[in-house]
Amino acid sequence: MLTKNLPEDLIMAILSRLPVKPLLRFRCVCKPWCALITDTDFVKMHLSRSLATNTNLILILTGDPKFLYVDLNVCKQEAAEVLDAAVELNCPFEFPIGFLILASCNGLLCMFDDDGVASDYRKEVYDTFLWNPSTRTHKKLPFTPIEFPNNSCFAHFTAYGFGYDPTTDDYKVIRVSQFYPESGLFDDSKYIVSEVKVYSLSTNSWRRVEGIPFLSIEHRLGIFTNSAFHWVAKRKTGVMGPNTAPNVIVSIDVKDDVYREVPLPHFVDNKFNMAVGVLGGQLCMLCNFSRVHVELWVMKDYGVRDSWEKQFSIEQRTVLGYFDEYIRPICYSKKGEVLLETSPGVEKRLGMLVLYDPHNGRASNLTRRGNWQIVSIGSLISLDVKDGAE
């Protein structure tokens, strides 16, 4: 009853600083608190504060066959402690081992049933979900088929992105399916079309986007920042000029579906594997000079080529070991360390999480190889269906 003497604004300010788990329990304190904590404005206020302060971070891991999570605000991010602190999530999916987590945005995970897709290029049925493990609610997206151009084409690659459109207060999923003719297997010059579809949570429907000239996308999982989806793409055979980097960063704006290429820094040596990520809300790029060193670049002013800044360079052999293909930046820790995902390939099922401190040049492994992981944020956003009930 002490809250009777406190202004409502002060109560909101105090509660908005708390993690999601106790807030969900505090809904039972009284009806006014329940109404406050579930209010749309309070949910947005709590999320905005978490994003601004880099708090309420959650590391999602996969076990066999279950999902695990680690509260990074409680864990000290030491290698042994991360594994020991992992707690099993109550998953709404009967066999979660078949589900691939595509992306996370504002506490919502976008995921789909990946079981068997790799061996069946013409598979058209994908059970795609949005899931908030904090509020234990989820939503199954309506089915939309992959529209093959003709019977002689096969879907070579399907990429996804998930993000938030602040202009319409809407969450969107993008799906890019690329095709090649049966006679041109694994030949980048033979790509003929990309089918692009966008799902809107507010309308609960898909629509097709025309006229997007995609290059060959390298990684399935798109990165969302600055109101745009981003992928690393490879230039087609015969297109690349003498002074052009072999890979580019392509984007689609969530507000107007406009396709762009992000300008890259002026590299002295462009022989590297590229991955993109988001650090501190800014687009970043990790250049992996295989078995030599890794460079991390951050774009300080989005869209401006000269705003790229190299943050640090890591000698692979002495710090990270050898990772021939895939290293991806995940997020900053409270102490300024960088979480990196390392893997011998582009698929996340074999990933390992590494914490690198640029101040002393040291790295420590947080998870064993074999976990696939994604960093999310705890939020109060609720979806249509409570976990355990359709």
N, C-alpha and C positions, 0 to 999 in steps of 0.2 A: 504493500500500500504506500510505500515511500514514493512511488512514481506519481502520486497525486500532487506532490509538491514540485515536480519537475515539468518544465515546458515540453510540449510535444516535439518541438524542433530539437531540443537537447537529447531526448530519448532516441529520436531517429539518428542523431549524430553518433551516439554511443553504440547503438545496435548495428549501425552500418559498418562499424570497424571489427565486428566479430566474424569468425568463420561460419560457413554454411551449416555445419553439423549442429552446433548449439542453437543457432537461429531456428532451425527446423523443430528442435525440442521446445523452444520458447513459445511456439505457437500455442502450446497448451497452457501457458500461464494464465491468460485471460482472453476474452473475446476482442478487446481493443488491440492487444499485441498480435493476435492472430490476423486481424484485419490489416494491421500495419505491415507485418512481415510479408504478407501475400499481395500487398498493394503494388501495382505496376510501377509507380514512381519510386517506391522504396527498393524494388528489385533492381531497377536501373541505377539508382544511387549507390547501392551496395556493389554492383558490378563495376561501375565507373571508378569507385574508390579502390577496388582490388586491382584493376588494370593500371591505375595511376601509381600505386605503391608497390606493384609487383608482388602482391601477397596472395594467399589462398591458392598457391600453385599445387597441382596434383600430378604425379607421375603415374600413368596407366601402363601396366605391364600385362603380358599374357603368360599364363602358366599352361598346363596341359591337363584337362581342357577347361580353363577358367580364366577370368580376368582378375588382376590384382591391382591395388593402388597404394601409393605412398604419399603421405602428406609432406611435401618438401619444406613447409614452414616449421614443422616439428623436427623432422629428420635433419641431422647435421651434415648430410650428404657425404658421409664417409662410406667407403665401398662396402664394408661388412654391414653397416647399419641400414643401408638402403634395402638390402635383401631381407634383413631381419625384420624391418618395419613394414614389409608388404602385407596388406590385409586383403582377403578375398572380397570381391564385389558381388553383390546380389544381382546376377545378370538375368535380363528378361528373355534371353535367347537360350533355347534348349541345348544347342551344341555350339557354344561360342568359339570353339577352335576354328570353325570354318569362316568366321567373320574377320574382315580386314578393316581396321580403323583408318579411314581415309584422311580425316582432318578434324581439328577442334576449333571452335569459335565461341567465345563467351560462355564456356562451360558445356556447350553442346558438342557431342561427338557425332560425326557422320560416318557410317559404316555400312558395309554390305557383305552378303554371303559370297565369299571368294572360292568356296570349295568346288574344285573341278573346272573353274573357268580357264585356267592356264592351258588345259589340254583340250578345250573345246572352243575354238575361235567363234563358232556360230551360235554359242549359247546366248539366248536373248532374255532369260528370266533372271533378274538379279533382285533379291530381297534387300532393299535399301532402307535404312533406319536413321532417324535422329534419336539420340539418347542422352539424357542428362543423368549421369550416375549419382550426382549429389541429391537431386530431388526424387530419384528413382522413377522417372517418367520417360516415356518414349513415344515415338510416332513412326509408323510404317508409311513410306512414301508410295503413292500410286504407281502402278506399273506403266512403263512406257517402252515400247519395243525399239530395238536397233533397226533402222531402216537401211538395209543393204542396197547399194545402187543397182546391182544386177546379180544374177545367179553365179557369175564367174568371179565375184569378189569375196574376200574373206576379211573379217575384222582382225587387223594385226595388233591393235593396241587401243585400250580404253583408259582415258585419264579423267580424273575428277578434281573438283575444287569445292570448297564450302566456305561461305563468308556472310557478312552482314552488310546490308545496304542502309546506311544511316538516313538517306533522303526519304525512304519509304518505311523505315523501321521494319525491315523484312529480312528474313534469312533465306539464302539462295544456295542451291546445289547446282553445279555445272558438270555436264558429262560430255566428253569429247571422244568420239569413236573414229579411228582412222582406218582406212581400207587400202588394200593393195590388190591388183589383179592376180589371178591364179598363176599366170605365167611370169610374174615378177616378184617372186618370194624374196624377202630380205634385201631388196634393191631399193634404196632410198629414192632413186630417180623415178620409180614406178608408182609412187603414191598418187592417188587420183582424186580423193575427196576426204573431207572431214565432216562428220555429222556432229553438230553442237546443239545440245538441249539444256535448258535452264529450268529448274524447279523453283517455285515460289511457295514459301510456307504460308503466307497470308492467303493465297488463293488455292493452295493445295493442288497445284496443277503444273504440268510441264508445257513448255513451248519451244519451238525450234528457232534457232538463230541462223540466218543465212549469210553467205558471203564472207566467211572468215577464212583467210588463206593460211591455214596452219602448216608449219613445217613438221618434221618428224619429232614428236615429243619423246624425250629421253626417260622421264620419270613419271610414274602413274599419279603421284600425289602432288597436287597443286598447292602453292603457297599463297595465302591471302594477306594483303596489306595495302594501305593507301587506296582502299575501295576497289581493288582489282585482284584477279586471279593471276598467278604467275607459274610458268613452267620453263624448264630448260629444254630447248629444242635444237635439233641438228639441221644444218642447211642441206638442201638436196644436192645431189651430184650435179656438177656443172654450173651451180649458182655461185659458189664461193669464189671471191676474188682473191688476188695475191695478198691484200692487206686486211683481210676479213677473218675474224676469229671463227674457228670451226663450229662453235656453239653460240647460241644467242638466248636471251631471256625474252619470252613472249608473254603478253598479258591480254586479258579481256576485262574491261571496266564493268563493274557490277551495275552501275547506274544506267549506262547507255549501250552496253554490248559492243563497244568500240575495241577493235584489235590494234595492238601496238607492239613494237619492239623496244625494249628498254635499252638505252645506250650504255655500252660497257666502257670501262676504263681503257686508257691507251696502254696496252701491255707490251713489254719488251719481248716476252716469250709467251706464246699462246698455246703451247702444247701441254694442256692440263685437262683433267676431268672437273666439271663444274657442277655445283649444287647451290640451290638458293634456300633462304630461310628468312626469319624475322627476328631481329634482336632489338629490344627496346622500342618496338613499333616501327622500326626502319628496315627496309629491304636490305638484305645482306647476301653476299656471295662467297662461297668457299671454293678456292682453286686448289685442286689436289694434283701437284706435280708428283706423279707416282713414284714411290720409294725414295723421294728426295725431301720435299717439304710441302707444307700446307700454308696457304695465305688466306686470311679473312679480310674481306672488304665490306664496308658499310656505305650505303648511299645516303648522305646526310640531307640532301635536298632532292626529293623524289623527282625523277625524270630529267635531272641535270647531270650530264656526263662528268663535268669537272668537280662534282660534289662527292664522287667516290673517294673514300679514304681507306688506306690499308691500316688495319688495327694491329695485326701482329703476324708473324711468320713462325711456324712450328717445324722443327726438324723431325721428320717422321721416324727415322731409325732410332733416335735416342729418346723420344718422348712418347709417340703414339704407336711405334712399331710399324709394320708394313700393312697398308690398306690400299690395294691397287685401284679400286674403283670408286667407292662411295663414302664420303664423309659429309655430314650435314649439320649445320648449326641449329640448336633447338631453342635455347633461351639463356638469359643471364641469371645468375644466382644473386642473392642479396649482397654478397661480398664482391660482386663484379667478376666472378669466374664465369666461364662459358661452358654450357652443356653441349657436347657434340655427340652425334650418333655416328658410329663407324660400322662399316659392313664390307665384306668382300664383294657384294653385289648390290643392285639397286632395290631389291625387295626387302621389306622391313622385318621379315620373319627371322632373319639371321643377325639382327642388329645388336650392338653393344653400346652402352652409354658411358661416355668419358667426361670427366670434369676437369677442365683445363684452367689453370690460374696464369693469366698473362703477366702478372707482376713478378712471379718467381720462375716461370717457365716449366712448371710441374703439372703432371696429369695423373689422374687416378681413375681406375675402372670402377663404375658404380654397379653395373649389372653384368652377369655372365652372358656370353654369346648364346643365342637361342631365344632370348626374350625379344618381343617386338614392343616398342614403347612409343608413347606420345605424351607430351606435357600439356595438360589442360588447366583450367582455372575453375575453382568452385563457384557456382552461381545458383541463384534461386529461381531461374527460369524453369517453368513447368510446361510440359507437353501434354498431349491429349490423354494418353493412357498410362495408368499406374503400372509399374512393373509387376508381372505375375498375372495380369488380366488383359485380355484382348477385348 
